Amino acid sequence: MQNRDEPKERRSFLKGMLAGSLALAGLASGTRKGRASQAEEGEAHSGEILYRETEEFRRYYQSLRD
């Protein structure tokens, strides 16, 4: 025989999972907003090099100007 409390336990488990996922989604969106506000304020970046300026880059950009 099945226990009558089993469906309630399942529901409470699913409610907990839903609440946890919503909390994680809220934290994720909060960190994105924080990063965006830091970029807008002009704070220093991590120093990551996005590209290296080489002779090829200089020639390419010079060709665009001509």
Distance bins in CASP14 RR format, pairs under 12 A and 6 or more apart:
PFRMAT RR
TARGET T0000
AUTHOR 0000-0000-0000
RMODE 2
METHOD distances of the structure
MODEL  1
2 9 0 0 0 0 0 1 0 0 0 0 0
2 10 0 0 0 0 0 1 0 0 0 0 0
3 9 0 0 0 0 1 0 0 0 0 0 0
3 10 0 0 0 0 0 1 0 0 0 0 0
4 10 0 0 0 0 0 1 0 0 0 0 0
5 11 0 0 0 0 0 1 0 0 0 0 0
5 12 0 0 0 0 1 0 0 0 0 0 0
6 12 0 0 0 0 0 1 0 0 0 0 0
6 13 0 0 0 0 0 1 0 0 0 0 0
7 13 0 0 0 0 0 1 0 0 0 0 0
7 14 0 0 0 0 0 1 0 0 0 0 0
8 14 0 0 0 0 0 1 0 0 0 0 0
8 15 0 0 0 0 0 1 0 0 0 0 0
9 15 0 0 0 0 0 1 0 0 0 0 0
9 16 0 0 0 0 0 1 0 0 0 0 0
10 16 0 0 0 0 0 1 0 0 0 0 0
10 17 0 0 0 0 0 1 0 0 0 0 0
11 17 0 0 0 0 0 1 0 0 0 0 0
11 18 0 0 0 0 0 1 0 0 0 0 0
12 18 0 0 0 0 0 1 0 0 0 0 0
12 19 0 0 0 0 0 1 0 0 0 0 0
13 19 0 0 0 0 0 1 0 0 0 0 0
13 20 0 0 0 0 0 1 0 0 0 0 0
14 20 0 0 0 0 0 1 0 0 0 0 0
14 21 0 0 0 0 0 1 0 0 0 0 0
15 21 0 0 0 0 0 1 0 0 0 0 0
15 22 0 0 0 0 0 1 0 0 0 0 0
16 22 0 0 0 0 1 0 0 0 0 0 0
16 23 0 0 0 0 1 0 0 0 0 0 0
16 24 0 0 0 0 0 1 0 0 0 0 0
17 23 0 0 0 0 0 1 0 0 0 0 0
17 24 0 0 0 0 0 1 0 0 0 0 0
18 24 0 0 0 0 0 1 0 0 0 0 0
18 25 0 0 0 0 0 1 0 0 0 0 0
19 25 0 0 0 0 0 1 0 0 0 0 0
19 26 0 0 0 0 0 1 0 0 0 0 0
20 26 0 0 0 0 1 0 0 0 0 0 0
20 27 0 0 0 0 1 0 0 0 0 0 0
20 28 0 0 0 0 0 1 0 0 0 0 0
21 27 0 0 0 0 0 1 0 0 0 0 0
21 28 0 0 0 0 0 1 0 0 0 0 0
22 28 0 0 0 0 0 1 0 0 0 0 0
22 29 0 0 0 0 0 1 0 0 0 0 0
23 29 0 0 0 0 0 1 0 0 0 0 0
23 30 0 0 0 0 0 1 0 0 0 0 0
24 30 0 0 0 0 0 1 0 0 0 0 0
24 31 0 0 0 0 0 1 0 0 0 0 0
25 31 0 0 0 0 0 1 0 0 0 0 0
25 32 0 0 0 0 0 1 0 0 0 0 0
26 32 0 0 0 0 1 0 0 0 0 0 0
26 33 0 0 0 0 1 0 0 0 0 0 0
27 33 0 0 0 0 0 1 0 0 0 0 0
27 34 0 0 0 0 0 1 0 0 0 0 0
28 34 0 0 0 0 0 1 0 0 0 0 0
28 35 0 0 0 0 0 1 0 0 0 0 0
29 35 0 0 0 0 0 1 0 0 0 0 0
29 36 0 0 0 0 0 1 0 0 0 0 0
30 36 0 0 0 0 1 0 0 0 0 0 0
30 37 0 0 0 0 1 0 0 0 0 0 0
31 37 0 0 0 0 0 1 0 0 0 0 0
31 38 0 0 0 0 0 1 0 0 0 0 0
32 38 0 0 0 0 0 1 0 0 0 0 0
32 39 0 0 0 0 0 1 0 0 0 0 0
33 39 0 0 0 0 0 1 0 0 0 0 0
33 40 0 0 0 0 0 1 0 0 0 0 0
34 40 0 0 0 0 1 0 0 0 0 0 0
34 41 0 0 0 0 1 0 0 0 0 0 0
34 43 0 0 0 0 0 1 0 0 0 0 0
35 41 0 0 0 0 0 1 0 0 0 0 0
35 42 0 0 0 0 0 1 0 0 0 0 0
35 43 0 0 0 0 0 1 0 0 0 0 0
35 45 0 0 0 0 0 1 0 0 0 0 0
35 46 0 0 0 0 0 1 0 0 0 0 0
36 42 0 0 0 0 0 1 0 0 0 0 0
36 43 0 0 0 0 0 1 0 0 0 0 0
37 43 0 0 0 0 1 0 0 0 0 0 0
38 44 0 0 0 0 1 0 0 0 0 0 0
38 45 0 0 0 0 1 0 0 0 0 0 0
38 46 0 0 0 0 0 1 0 0 0 0 0
39 45 0 0 0 0 1 0 0 0 0 0 0
39 46 0 0 0 0 0 1 0 0 0 0 0
50 57 0 0 0 0 0 1 0 0 0 0 0
51 57 1 0 0 1 0 0 0 0 0 0 0
51 60 0 0 0 0 0 1 0 0 0 0 0
51 61 0 0 0 0 0 1 0 0 0 0 0
52 58 0 0 0 0 0 1 0 0 0 0 0
53 59 0 0 0 0 0 1 0 0 0 0 0
53 60 0 0 0 0 0 1 0 0 0 0 0
53 61 0 0 0 0 1 0 0 0 0 0 0
54 60 0 0 0 0 1 0 0 0 0 0 0
54 61 0 0 0 0 0 1 0 0 0 0 0
55 61 0 0 0 0 0 1 0 0 0 0 0
55 62 0 0 0 0 0 1 0 0 0 0 0
56 62 0 0 0 0 0 1 0 0 0 0 0
56 63 0 0 0 0 0 1 0 0 0 0 0
57 63 0 0 0 0 0 1 0 0 0 0 0
57 64 0 0 0 0 0 1 0 0 0 0 0
58 64 0 0 0 0 0 1 0 0 0 0 0
58 65 0 0 0 0 0 1 0 0 0 0 0
59 65 0 0 0 0 0 1 0 0 0 0 0
59 66 0 0 0 0 0 1 0 0 0 0 0
60 66 0 0 0 0 0 1 0 0 0 0 0
END
